Amino acid sequence: MRRTVYWSPQNGTVIPVDQWLGLAEHRVSPGVREMCGREALHGSFEVARDNLQRTAPWSLRGRTVRERVERQGRAVLAAQRSGALRPAFTAAECTAQTLITGTDGVMVPRVTERQKQKRRETESAQRIAQGRSSTARVGRPQKGSDGPYHEFKRVAFYDPDKSHGHVVGTADDGEA
């Protein structure tokens, strides 16, 4: 694909086709962002990268997949908190105008600071043994969680034939 690139001191770089394709802000298409998230649900980010590279000619790193997934998650969370993420249906549209609700709580394992430190030490020893340099970003690494588990709650509502559905989950502060 050939792309025309415009630049001006006032606006910086503008690539019209990227804006039209939804690439201006994220640098990858909405479809790639969606597939990164879908693949990351089923395993590690490295496994997701391998699966994506087998299905399309994308050259992604596991870290890139992780960053895309985390960015999408933050965007969804921001939309949810601002009230912009609303159900795409009303009770009047449901089968027999019936809306079924349910809620559940789940304990999600978290990586503690102790586990992260142990992993860093193991990776460092392996890297030194193999004569490789570090690929870690410069700066302070992210801290681990304060406990081994965190409780998340989810609320779902849907109609009897499940043609409509909406699920909301809690975030770090327990707010839906």
C-alpha positions as CSV (number, residue, x, y, z in Angstrom):
1,M,0.0,0.0,0.0
2,R,1.3,3.5,-0.8
3,R,0.5,6.2,1.7
4,T,0.7,10.0,1.2
5,V,2.3,11.7,4.2
6,Y,1.7,15.4,4.9
7,W,3.7,17.5,7.5
8,S,3.3,21.0,8.8
9,P,4.7,22.8,11.8
10,Q,1.2,23.4,13.1
11,N,-0.2,19.9,12.7
12,G,2.8,17.7,12.6
13,T,2.6,14.5,10.5
14,V,-0.8,13.6,9.0
15,I,-1.4,10.5,7.0
16,P,-5.0,10.7,5.7
17,V,-5.4,7.0,4.9
18,D,-4.2,6.0,8.4
19,Q,-6.9,8.3,9.8
20,W,-9.5,6.7,7.6
21,L,-8.4,3.2,8.6
22,G,-8.4,4.0,12.3
23,L,-4.5,3.8,12.5
24,A,-3.7,7.4,13.3
25,E,-3.8,7.1,17.1
26,H,-2.9,3.4,17.6
27,R,-0.6,2.6,14.6
28,V,-2.4,-0.8,14.1
29,S,-5.8,-1.5,12.8
30,P,-8.8,-2.1,15.0
31,G,-8.8,-5.7,13.7
32,V,-5.2,-6.3,14.8
33,R,-6.0,-4.8,18.2
34,E,-9.0,-7.1,18.6
35,M,-7.1,-10.2,17.5
36,C,-4.2,-9.4,20.0
37,G,-6.8,-9.3,22.8
38,R,-8.6,-12.5,21.6
39,E,-5.3,-14.5,21.3
40,A,-4.0,-13.2,24.6
41,L,-7.0,-14.5,26.4
42,H,-5.9,-18.1,25.9
43,G,-2.2,-18.0,26.9
44,S,0.9,-15.9,27.3
45,F,1.6,-12.9,25.1
46,E,4.4,-14.8,23.4
47,V,2.0,-17.6,22.5
48,A,-0.5,-15.0,21.2
49,R,2.3,-13.4,19.1
50,D,3.2,-16.8,17.6
51,N,-0.4,-17.5,16.7
52,L,-0.9,-14.1,15.2
53,Q,2.3,-14.5,13.1
54,R,1.1,-17.9,11.8
55,T,-2.2,-16.5,10.7
56,A,-1.0,-13.2,9.2
57,P,2.2,-11.6,8.0
58,W,2.6,-9.5,11.2
59,S,5.9,-9.0,12.8
60,L,5.0,-8.4,16.4
61,R,6.9,-9.0,19.7
62,G,5.3,-10.5,22.7
63,R,5.8,-7.2,24.5
64,T,4.0,-5.4,21.7
65,V,1.0,-7.7,22.0
66,R,1.0,-7.1,25.7
67,E,1.1,-3.3,25.2
68,R,-1.8,-3.4,22.7
69,V,-3.9,-5.5,25.0
70,E,-3.2,-3.4,28.0
71,R,-4.0,-0.2,26.0
72,Q,-7.3,-1.6,24.8
73,G,-8.1,-2.6,28.4
74,R,-7.4,0.9,29.7
75,A,-9.5,2.4,26.9
76,V,-12.5,0.1,27.7
77,L,-12.1,0.9,31.4
78,A,-12.0,4.6,30.7
79,A,-15.1,4.4,28.5
80,Q,-16.9,2.3,31.2
81,R,-16.0,4.8,34.0
82,S,-17.1,7.8,31.9
83,G,-20.5,6.2,31.2
84,A,-19.8,6.0,27.4
85,L,-19.9,2.2,27.4
86,R,-23.6,1.5,27.6
87,P,-25.6,-1.7,26.7
88,A,-26.5,-1.8,23.0
89,F,-30.1,-2.8,23.9
90,T,-33.0,-2.0,26.2
91,A,-35.3,-4.3,28.2
92,A,-38.0,-3.4,25.7
93,E,-36.0,-5.1,22.9
94,C,-35.5,-8.3,24.9
95,T,-37.6,-11.4,24.3
96,A,-40.9,-11.0,26.1
97,Q,-39.4,-7.8,27.5
98,T,-37.6,-10.0,30.1
99,L,-34.1,-9.2,31.3
100,I,-32.2,-11.8,33.3
101,T,-29.4,-10.6,35.6
102,G,-26.6,-12.4,37.4
103,T,-23.6,-11.6,39.4
104,D,-20.5,-13.5,40.4
105,G,-17.2,-13.0,42.2
106,V,-13.9,-14.6,41.3
107,M,-10.5,-14.6,42.9
108,V,-7.8,-13.8,40.3
109,P,-4.2,-14.8,40.9
110,R,-1.8,-11.8,40.9
111,V,2.0,-11.8,40.6
112,T,3.4,-10.7,43.9
113,E,6.6,-8.6,44.3
114,R,8.4,-11.7,45.6
115,Q,7.4,-13.7,42.5
116,K,8.5,-10.9,40.2
117,Q,11.9,-10.6,41.9
118,K,12.4,-14.4,41.7
119,R,11.5,-14.3,38.0
120,R,13.9,-11.4,37.3
121,E,16.7,-13.2,39.0
122,T,16.1,-16.4,37.1
123,E,15.9,-14.5,33.8
124,S,19.0,-12.6,34.6
125,A,21.0,-15.8,35.3
126,Q,19.8,-17.4,32.1
127,R,20.6,-14.3,30.1
128,I,24.1,-14.1,31.6
129,A,24.7,-17.8,30.9
130,Q,23.6,-17.3,27.2
131,G,25.7,-14.1,26.8
132,R,22.6,-12.0,25.9
133,S,22.0,-8.4,26.9
134,S,18.9,-7.3,28.7
135,T,15.8,-6.4,26.8
136,A,14.2,-4.7,29.8
137,R,13.3,-1.1,29.5
138,V,15.4,1.5,31.2
139,G,14.0,2.7,34.5
140,R,12.2,1.2,37.4
141,P,10.3,-2.1,36.8
142,Q,6.6,-2.3,37.7
143,K,5.9,-3.4,41.2
144,G,4.2,-6.7,41.9
145,S,0.8,-6.9,43.7
146,D,0.4,-6.6,47.4
147,G,-1.3,-10.0,47.7
148,P,-1.5,-13.3,45.8
149,Y,-5.2,-12.9,44.8
150,H,-7.6,-10.0,44.0
151,E,-11.3,-10.3,44.0
152,F,-13.2,-9.2,40.9
153,K,-16.9,-9.1,40.5
154,R,-18.9,-9.3,37.3
155,V,-22.5,-8.5,36.6
156,A,-24.3,-9.8,33.5
157,F,-27.7,-9.2,32.1
158,Y,-29.2,-10.7,29.0
159,D,-32.6,-11.8,27.6
160,P,-33.9,-15.4,27.7
161,D,-32.8,-16.4,24.2
162,K,-29.4,-14.7,24.7
163,S,-29.7,-12.6,21.6
164,H,-28.8,-9.6,23.7
165,G,-26.2,-9.4,26.5
166,H,-24.0,-7.1,28.4
167,V,-21.3,-7.8,31.1
168,V,-19.7,-5.4,33.5
169,G,-16.7,-6.2,35.7
170,T,-15.0,-4.4,38.5
171,A,-11.6,-2.9,38.3
172,D,-8.8,-2.4,41.0
173,D,-11.0,-0.2,43.2
174,G,-14.0,-2.6,43.1
175,E,-16.1,-0.1,41.2
176,A,-18.1,-1.4,38.2
